[in-house]
Amino acid sequence: MLYDPVIPPSVDFIHTFNHVCDIRIPWAASFESTIPRTNQTVNRFWENWQSSFRPDSFTRRSIDLMLQDSCKALIAISDSAYKIQENMINMLEYTGKHELFDKMYVLHPPQNVLVGEECVVKKFQNLNKYEFIFLGRDFFRKGCDIFIDSLMHYQKDVQFHLTVISELGYLGYANKADKQKWGCKLTSLPWITWYKSLDNSSCLELLKSAHIGVLPTLQDTYGYSTLEMQACGCPVISTNIRACSEINNDDCGWIVPLKKDNIGGEALRRTAEERERCDYELRTGIELCLNNIFNAKPEDLQKKAIQGIMRIRTEHDPVEYGQQLKKIYGLE
């Protein structure tokens, strides 16, 4: 992707997301997997990690722009993204490519803490009904169908409620019939409240009152909703893929381990056999997490929630993030 404005903006610095700039104004780009993000590099990301390649004309043009002095920084949003980019550069057949490493940084996104610890303590004090919440447009890719199937097994023994905020996106992971089936199921199950969409402030209010966040995702470059959940005192069930393993752990949530590739941390789902195994790992992992949650003391869940707030405060502080950007921009 290329930012090439007809009329350059009247600014001192440009910061894009996933876009290389064809402009003389100093610029930086944050990226989630690889940069440049072209058809060639994205296809290689999924299909062929290990062999070197000669960039096509569009990729080559983008790399030339990244090597220019006007490009000040290439900012990976996670260690996972850095590793993918590092591998891509090493596989390039291109003179001067290693100069790109001098411009590379890792800087996780910022997030404000949205509740105080006293609110968390109060929320978990009289826990007699567990409030779960899932937030994500792509219902199937983010594993909510498998989570609901697993949660249903506990209906006779535990009081719980699940809020689902999703458009039931299915591309690549289900089909239209699956979407229709799950739309009917979400509407009919009495312990589920389903919203196709909500504005951000409404979502945050629901997160603040929820006990457990749900993101058992099969593919995500980051998992931004995890940050919002933790900032609201809501510990998260997530998988270990990509940046999820960098922003969630057993101290502040629950991890479902999936078998991953050895570079970017993607779940292995390329063949039918791998997809079947991955779905099995997800189901069994979710069940282990639910057993842990339902057998835990309320104060144990409260402790995880507070740990999540603490990691947001220390790892995603917006003030510190701004200071890091100033250094990268060369303003300090």
C-alpha positions as CSV (number, residue, x, y, z in Angstrom):
1,M,0.0,0.0,0.0
2,L,1.3,3.4,-1.0
3,Y,0.5,6.9,0.2
4,D,1.2,9.2,-2.8
5,P,-0.9,12.4,-2.5
6,V,-1.4,14.6,-5.5
7,I,-1.2,17.7,-3.2
8,P,1.2,17.1,-0.3
9,P,-0.3,18.0,3.1
10,S,1.1,21.0,4.9
11,V,2.6,19.1,7.9
12,D,6.0,18.6,9.4
13,F,5.8,14.8,9.7
14,I,3.5,12.0,8.4
15,H,2.8,8.8,10.3
16,T,0.9,6.1,8.4
17,F,-0.4,2.5,9.2
18,N,0.8,-0.2,6.7
19,H,1.4,2.5,4.0
20,V,4.8,3.5,2.5
21,C,5.0,7.2,1.6
22,D,6.1,8.5,-1.8
23,I,6.7,12.0,-0.5
24,R,9.7,14.2,0.6
25,I,8.1,15.1,4.0
26,P,9.7,13.1,6.8
27,W,7.5,10.1,7.5
28,A,7.2,6.9,9.5
29,A,4.9,3.9,9.2
30,S,3.5,1.5,11.8
31,F,2.9,-2.0,10.5
32,E,1.2,-5.2,11.7
33,S,2.8,-7.9,9.6
34,T,5.1,-6.8,6.8
35,I,6.0,-3.5,5.1
36,P,5.8,-2.9,2.2
37,R,2.4,-4.6,2.3
38,T,2.1,-5.7,-1.4
39,N,0.5,-8.7,-3.0
40,Q,3.9,-10.3,-3.3
41,T,5.0,-9.9,0.3
42,V,1.6,-10.8,1.8
43,N,1.4,-14.0,-0.4
44,R,4.8,-15.0,0.7
45,F,3.8,-14.4,4.4
46,W,1.2,-17.2,4.0
47,E,2.8,-19.5,1.6
48,N,6.6,-19.5,1.6
49,W,8.8,-18.4,4.5
50,Q,12.1,-20.0,3.7
51,S,13.2,-19.2,0.1
52,S,14.7,-15.9,-1.1
53,F,12.9,-13.8,-3.6
54,R,13.4,-11.0,-6.0
55,P,10.9,-8.2,-5.5
56,D,8.5,-7.3,-8.3
57,S,8.3,-3.7,-9.6
58,F,5.8,-2.5,-7.1
59,T,7.6,-4.0,-4.1
60,R,10.9,-2.7,-5.4
61,R,9.5,0.8,-5.7
62,S,8.2,0.6,-2.1
63,I,11.6,-0.6,-0.8
64,D,13.4,2.2,-2.6
65,L,11.1,4.7,-0.8
66,M,11.7,3.0,2.6
67,L,15.5,3.3,2.0
68,Q,15.3,7.1,1.4
69,D,16.2,9.6,4.0
70,S,12.7,10.8,4.3
71,C,11.6,7.5,5.8
72,K,12.6,7.9,9.5
73,A,11.1,4.8,11.0
74,L,9.4,1.5,10.4
75,I,7.4,0.7,13.6
76,A,6.3,-2.9,14.3
77,I,3.2,-3.0,16.6
78,S,4.4,-6.2,18.2
79,D,7.4,-8.5,18.4
80,S,5.6,-10.9,16.1
81,A,5.4,-8.2,13.4
82,Y,9.1,-7.5,13.9
83,K,10.0,-11.1,13.4
84,I,7.9,-11.4,10.2
85,Q,9.5,-8.2,8.8
86,E,12.9,-9.4,9.8
87,N,12.4,-12.7,8.0
88,M,11.0,-10.9,4.9
89,I,14.1,-8.6,4.7
90,N,16.5,-11.4,5.1
91,M,14.8,-13.3,2.2
92,L,14.9,-10.3,-0.1
93,E,17.4,-10.3,-3.0
94,Y,18.0,-6.6,-2.8
95,T,21.1,-4.4,-2.4
96,G,21.2,-2.3,0.7
97,K,18.2,-4.0,2.3
98,H,20.0,-4.3,5.7
99,E,19.8,-0.5,6.1
100,L,16.1,-1.1,6.8
101,F,17.0,-2.7,10.2
102,D,18.4,0.6,11.4
103,K,14.9,2.1,10.9
104,M,12.9,-0.7,12.7
105,Y,11.4,-0.4,16.2
106,V,8.8,-2.2,18.2
107,L,6.1,0.0,19.9
108,H,2.9,-1.5,21.2
109,P,-0.3,0.5,20.8
110,P,-1.3,2.9,23.7
111,Q,-4.3,2.3,25.9
112,N,-5.7,4.3,28.8
113,V,-6.8,2.5,32.0
114,L,-10.6,2.9,32.1
115,V,-11.5,1.7,35.6
116,G,-10.0,2.0,39.1
117,E,-9.1,-1.1,41.2
118,E,-11.9,-0.3,43.6
119,C,-14.4,-0.9,40.7
120,V,-12.8,-4.3,40.0
121,V,-13.0,-5.3,43.6
122,K,-16.7,-4.4,43.8
123,K,-17.5,-6.2,40.5
124,F,-16.1,-9.5,41.8
125,Q,-17.3,-9.3,45.4
126,N,-20.7,-11.0,45.0
127,L,-20.1,-13.2,42.1
128,N,-23.0,-15.5,41.6
129,K,-23.4,-15.2,37.8
130,Y,-20.5,-15.0,35.4
131,E,-20.7,-12.3,32.8
132,F,-18.8,-13.1,29.6
133,I,-18.3,-10.8,26.7
134,F,-17.1,-11.3,23.1
135,L,-16.4,-8.3,20.9
136,G,-15.4,-8.8,17.2
137,R,-16.9,-8.4,13.8
138,D,-15.5,-11.8,12.5
139,F,-17.4,-14.2,14.7
140,F,-15.9,-17.4,13.3
141,R,-12.3,-16.3,12.8
142,K,-12.2,-15.2,16.4
143,G,-13.4,-18.5,17.7
144,C,-16.7,-17.4,19.2
145,D,-18.7,-20.3,17.7
146,I,-16.4,-22.8,19.3
147,F,-16.4,-20.9,22.6
148,I,-20.2,-21.0,22.8
149,D,-20.3,-24.7,22.0
150,S,-17.9,-25.2,24.9
151,L,-19.8,-22.9,27.3
152,M,-23.1,-24.7,26.7
153,H,-21.8,-27.8,28.5
154,Y,-21.9,-25.9,31.8
155,Q,-25.5,-24.8,31.7
156,K,-26.8,-27.2,34.3
157,D,-24.0,-26.4,36.8
158,V,-23.2,-22.7,36.5
159,Q,-25.0,-19.4,36.2
160,F,-23.6,-17.4,33.4
161,H,-24.5,-14.9,30.6
162,L,-22.7,-14.1,27.4
163,T,-22.8,-10.8,25.5
164,V,-21.9,-11.1,21.8
165,I,-21.2,-7.9,19.8
166,S,-20.5,-9.1,16.2
167,E,-21.7,-8.9,12.6
168,L,-21.0,-12.6,12.3
169,G,-18.3,-12.2,9.7
170,Y,-17.5,-15.6,8.2
171,L,-15.2,-15.2,5.2
172,G,-12.5,-17.8,5.1
173,Y,-13.7,-19.6,8.2
174,A,-17.4,-20.5,7.6
175,N,-20.1,-19.9,5.0
176,K,-23.5,-18.1,4.6
177,A,-25.4,-21.1,5.9
178,D,-23.2,-21.1,9.1
179,K,-23.9,-17.4,9.6
180,Q,-27.7,-18.0,9.3
181,K,-27.6,-20.9,11.7
182,W,-25.6,-19.0,14.3
183,G,-27.8,-15.9,13.9
184,C,-30.8,-18.1,14.9
185,K,-28.9,-19.7,17.7
186,L,-27.8,-16.4,19.2
187,T,-31.3,-15.0,19.0
188,S,-32.9,-18.1,20.6
189,L,-30.5,-18.9,23.5
190,P,-31.8,-17.2,26.6
191,W,-28.4,-16.7,28.2
192,I,-27.0,-14.8,25.2
193,T,-27.5,-11.1,24.4
194,W,-26.5,-10.4,20.8
195,Y,-25.8,-7.0,19.3
196,K,-24.7,-6.8,15.6
197,S,-22.9,-3.6,16.5
198,L,-22.6,-0.9,19.2
199,D,-20.8,2.4,19.4
200,N,-17.5,2.4,21.3
201,S,-18.7,4.0,24.5
202,S,-21.5,1.4,24.8
203,C,-19.0,-1.4,24.2
204,L,-16.8,0.0,27.0
205,E,-19.6,0.2,29.4
206,L,-20.4,-3.4,28.9
207,L,-16.7,-4.4,29.3
208,K,-16.6,-2.6,32.6
209,S,-19.4,-4.7,34.0
210,A,-18.2,-8.0,32.5
211,H,-16.2,-10.5,34.4
212,I,-14.5,-12.4,31.6
213,G,-13.5,-11.3,28.1
214,V,-13.4,-13.7,25.2
215,L,-11.0,-13.7,22.3
216,P,-10.1,-17.3,21.4
217,T,-9.0,-16.1,18.0
218,L,-7.6,-18.3,15.2
219,Q,-6.1,-15.4,13.3
220,D,-5.3,-11.8,14.5
221,T,-2.4,-9.6,13.9
222,Y,-2.8,-8.0,17.4
223,G,-6.1,-8.5,19.3
224,Y,-6.8,-4.8,20.2
225,S,-10.0,-5.7,22.1
226,T,-7.8,-7.5,24.7
227,L,-6.3,-4.2,25.6
228,E,-9.7,-2.6,26.1
229,M,-10.9,-5.6,28.1
230,Q,-7.9,-5.5,30.4
231,A,-8.2,-1.7,30.8
232,C,-11.8,-2.3,32.0
233,G,-10.8,-4.8,34.6
234,C,-12.0,-7.7,32.5
235,P,-9.4,-10.6,32.3
236,V,-9.4,-12.4,28.9
237,I,-9.4,-15.9,27.5
238,S,-7.2,-15.7,24.4
239,T,-5.1,-18.0,22.2
240,N,-1.4,-17.7,22.0
241,I,-1.1,-16.6,18.3
242,R,0.7,-13.5,17.0
243,A,0.7,-10.6,19.5
244,C,-1.9,-12.3,21.8
245,S,0.8,-14.1,23.6
246,E,2.6,-10.7,24.1
247,I,-0.4,-8.9,25.7
248,N,-2.1,-11.7,27.6
249,N,-0.7,-14.3,30.0
250,D,-1.7,-16.6,32.9
251,D,-1.2,-13.8,35.4
252,C,-3.8,-11.6,34.0
253,G,-6.0,-14.0,31.9
254,W,-6.1,-17.4,30.4
255,I,-4.2,-18.7,27.3
256,V,-5.4,-21.4,24.9
257,P,-2.2,-22.9,23.3
258,L,-2.4,-23.6,19.6
259,K,0.4,-25.1,17.5
260,K,2.1,-22.2,15.6
261,D,4.6,-21.7,12.9
262,N,8.1,-20.7,14.0
263,I,8.3,-17.2,12.6
264,G,5.3,-14.9,13.1
265,G,3.3,-17.0,15.6
266,E,0.4,-17.8,13.3
267,A,-1.8,-20.9,14.0
268,L,-1.0,-23.7,11.6
269,R,-4.2,-24.1,9.5
270,R,-3.0,-24.5,6.0
271,T,-4.1,-28.1,5.4
272,A,-7.4,-29.9,6.3
273,E,-5.5,-32.0,8.8
274,E,-4.0,-28.9,10.5
275,R,-7.3,-27.1,10.6
276,E,-9.0,-30.2,12.3
277,R,-6.2,-30.4,14.8
278,C,-6.3,-26.6,15.5
279,D,-10.0,-26.7,16.1
280,Y,-9.6,-29.6,18.5
281,E,-6.8,-27.7,20.4
282,L,-9.1,-24.7,20.6
283,R,-12.0,-26.7,22.0
284,T,-10.0,-28.5,24.6
285,G,-8.1,-25.4,25.5
286,I,-11.3,-23.4,26.0
287,E,-12.7,-26.1,28.2
288,L,-9.6,-26.1,30.4
289,C,-9.9,-22.3,30.8
290,L,-13.6,-22.6,31.7
291,N,-12.9,-25.3,34.3
292,N,-10.2,-23.0,35.8
293,I,-12.6,-20.1,35.9
294,F,-15.6,-21.9,37.4
295,N,-13.4,-23.6,40.0
296,A,-11.6,-20.5,41.0
297,K,-12.4,-18.3,43.9
298,P,-13.8,-14.8,43.1
299,E,-10.7,-13.2,44.6
300,D,-8.5,-15.2,42.2
301,L,-10.5,-13.8,39.2
302,Q,-10.3,-10.3,40.8
303,K,-6.5,-10.7,41.1
304,K,-6.2,-11.5,37.4
305,A,-8.4,-8.4,36.6
306,I,-6.2,-6.1,38.6
307,Q,-3.0,-7.6,37.1
308,G,-4.5,-6.8,33.7
309,I,-5.0,-3.1,34.7
310,M,-1.5,-3.0,36.0
311,R,0.0,-4.3,32.7
312,I,-2.0,-1.8,30.7
313,R,-0.7,1.0,33.0
314,T,2.9,-0.1,32.6
315,E,3.1,-1.5,29.0
316,H,0.6,0.7,27.1
317,D,0.8,4.1,28.9
318,P,-0.2,6.8,26.3
319,V,2.2,9.3,27.8
320,E,5.2,6.9,27.5
321,Y,4.0,6.0,24.0
322,G,4.1,9.7,23.0
323,Q,7.5,10.1,24.4
324,Q,8.8,7.1,22.4
325,L,7.3,8.6,19.3
326,K,9.0,11.9,19.9
327,K,12.3,10.1,20.0
328,I,11.6,8.2,16.8
329,Y,10.4,11.3,15.1
330,G,13.7,13.0,16.1
331,L,11.9,15.7,18.3
332,E,13.9,14.9,21.4
